[in-house]
Amino acid sequence: MLAAPIPRAASRFAPHPVVHKMVDAKSTRPLRSSIVASAHLAEQSQELSELEYGIIVASAALMRWMERCMKASGAVEMNALDVMVLHNLASRGRAKRQADICLLLNIEDTHTVTYALKKLGKLGLVEGEKQGKEMFYRPTEKGGALCREYADIRRECLIASFENLNIDPDDIHRLAGLLRAMSGLYDQAARAATSL
């Protein structure tokens, strides 16, 4: 794809911004704008708006996948956060505090993780053990078995299809790094907006 610059209205942050319309060098179709969720925000940064839309639809698809995969694994209805918390606890075989889970998953609203831990505990998938003043959580044998079944279904339904795409693993590694860096940018912007 080639990018053809098109002038757009200036903002206080970018005095001479440019919008790029996507052009396919092999196509005779007319120019089209990038795919974004909110055109009024794209006026400020077309590229960032296109990335945000990609993140929105990918995160919705990922959450839907986690819920459906867990259901196929034999679990009762679990939402994506429940699934993430369970997998996080199963990772590396170490018990974790609620604060550790929130930090690793970048969750600010700790009460949502508290609720997920209680729900997973009632389902017999996690257990807590008090060490000093802190509560440490780990998956039960049932929780570990559920994670292993999830991994098997993931391998069968997702990994096989992903491998058929023949995407260079280095590209995926770079994309993952970029997304982590962008999360830091959004966190900093959120702190700045909170101080306004």
C-alpha positions in Angstrom: 0.0 0.0 0.0 1.2 3.5 -0.8 0.2 6.5 1.3 -0.9 9.7 -0.4 -0.9 12.8 2.0 -4.1 14.8 2.3 -4.2 18.0 4.3 -6.5 18.3 7.3 -7.4 20.8 10.0 -4.7 21.7 12.4 -5.0 21.0 16.1 -3.2 22.6 19.0 -0.8 19.6 19.2 0.0 19.4 15.5 0.1 22.6 13.5 0.6 21.0 10.1 -1.0 17.5 10.3 -1.5 15.2 7.3 -4.1 12.5 6.8 -2.9 9.5 4.8 -5.5 7.8 2.6 -4.7 4.2 1.7 -3.8 3.5 -2.0 -3.3 0.1 -3.4 -0.8 0.4 -6.2 -2.3 -2.6 -8.0 -5.9 -1.5 -7.7 -8.0 0.8 -9.9 -10.4 1.5 -7.0 -10.6 5.1 -5.8 -8.7 6.2 -2.7 -10.2 5.2 0.7 -9.7 6.5 4.2 -8.2 4.3 6.9 -10.7 2.2 8.9 -11.4 4.0 12.2 -14.1 3.8 14.9 -14.4 7.5 15.4 -13.8 9.8 12.4 -14.0 12.9 14.5 -11.0 11.7 16.5 -9.1 10.6 13.4 -8.9 14.3 12.4 -6.2 14.6 15.1 -4.2 11.5 14.2 -5.4 9.1 11.5 -2.7 6.5 12.3 -3.4 6.4 16.0 -7.1 6.2 15.4 -6.6 3.3 13.0 -4.4 1.5 15.6 -7.0 2.1 18.3 -9.8 0.6 16.2 -7.6 -2.4 15.5 -7.0 -2.8 19.3 -10.7 -2.4 20.0 -11.8 -5.1 17.6 -8.9 -7.4 18.5 -9.4 -7.1 22.2 -13.1 -7.8 21.8 -12.3 -10.9 19.7 -9.7 -12.0 22.2 -12.1 -11.8 25.1 -14.8 -13.6 23.2 -12.2 -16.3 22.3 -11.1 -16.7 25.9 -14.7 -17.1 27.1 -15.7 -19.6 24.4 -12.5 -21.6 24.8 -13.0 -21.8 28.6 -16.6 -23.0 28.1 -15.4 -25.6 25.6 -12.9 -26.7 28.3 -15.8 -27.7 30.5 -16.0 -24.6 32.8 -19.2 -22.9 33.8 -19.7 -19.4 32.4 -16.6 -17.4 33.1 -15.9 -13.9 31.7 -12.5 -12.9 30.2 -11.2 -11.4 33.4 -11.9 -14.7 35.3 -10.0 -16.6 32.6 -7.1 -14.2 32.7 -6.8 -14.3 36.4 -6.9 -18.1 36.4 -4.2 -18.4 33.8 -2.1 -15.8 35.5 -2.2 -17.8 38.7 -1.3 -21.0 36.9 1.7 -19.3 35.2 5.2 -20.2 36.5 3.8 -22.2 39.4 4.1 -19.5 42.0 1.4 -18.2 44.3 0.5 -14.6 43.7 -1.1 -11.7 45.7 -4.0 -9.8 44.3 -1.7 -6.8 43.9 0.6 -9.0 41.7 -2.3 -10.0 39.5 -3.5 -6.4 39.1 0.1 -5.3 38.2 0.7 -8.1 35.7 -2.6 -7.6 34.0 -2.5 -3.8 34.2 -5.8 -3.6 36.1 -6.5 -0.5 38.0 -9.9 -1.5 39.5 -8.8 -4.0 42.1 -12.3 -4.8 43.1 -12.8 -6.6 39.7 -9.9 -8.9 40.5 -11.3 -9.4 44.1 -14.6 -10.5 42.6 -12.9 -12.8 40.1 -10.8 -14.5 42.9 -14.0 -15.0 45.0 -15.8 -16.5 42.0 -12.9 -18.8 41.1 -12.6 -19.8 44.7 -16.4 -20.7 44.8 -15.9 -22.8 41.7 -13.0 -24.7 43.4 -10.5 -23.4 40.8 -8.3 -21.3 43.1 -7.4 -21.4 46.7 -5.9 -18.7 49.0 -3.3 -19.0 51.8 -2.5 -16.3 54.2 1.2 -15.5 54.6 1.7 -12.8 57.2 -0.7 -10.0 56.4 -1.0 -11.0 52.7 -3.2 -13.5 51.0 -1.5 -15.6 48.2 -3.6 -17.4 45.6 -2.8 -20.4 43.4 -4.9 -22.7 41.2 -6.3 -25.9 42.7 -5.7 -29.2 41.0 -9.1 -28.7 39.3 -8.0 -25.2 38.2 -4.7 -26.5 36.8 -6.5 -29.3 34.9 -8.9 -26.8 33.4 -6.0 -24.6 32.3 -4.3 -27.6 30.6 -7.6 -28.5 28.8 -7.8 -24.9 27.7 -4.3 -25.1 26.4 -5.2 -28.2 24.4 -8.2 -26.6 22.8 -6.2 -23.4 22.1 -3.6 -25.5 20.3 -6.2 -27.2 18.2 -8.5 -24.3 17.4 -6.2 -21.2 17.5 -2.5 -22.1 17.2 -3.0 -24.3 14.1 -4.8 -21.6 12.3 -2.3 -19.0 13.4 0.6 -21.0 12.1 -1.2 -21.4 8.7 -0.9 -17.6 8.3 2.9 -17.9 8.0 3.5 -14.7 9.9 7.2 -14.2 10.7 7.6 -14.8 14.5 9.9 -11.7 14.6 7.1 -9.6 13.3 4.8 -10.9 16.1 7.5 -10.2 18.7 7.9 -6.6 17.4 4.1 -6.1 17.4 3.8 -7.4 21.0 6.6 -5.0 22.1 4.9 -2.1 20.3 1.6 -2.9 22.0 3.3 -2.9 25.4 5.0 0.4 24.7 1.7 1.9 23.5 0.1 0.7 26.8 2.7 2.9 28.6 1.8 5.8 26.4 -1.9 5.5 27.2 -1.1 5.1 30.9 0.9 8.3 30.8 -1.8 10.1 28.8 -4.4 8.9 31.4 -2.4 10.4 34.2 -2.1 13.6 32.3 -5.8 13.8 31.7 -6.5 13.1 35.3 -4.5 16.1 36.3 -6.5 18.5 34.0 
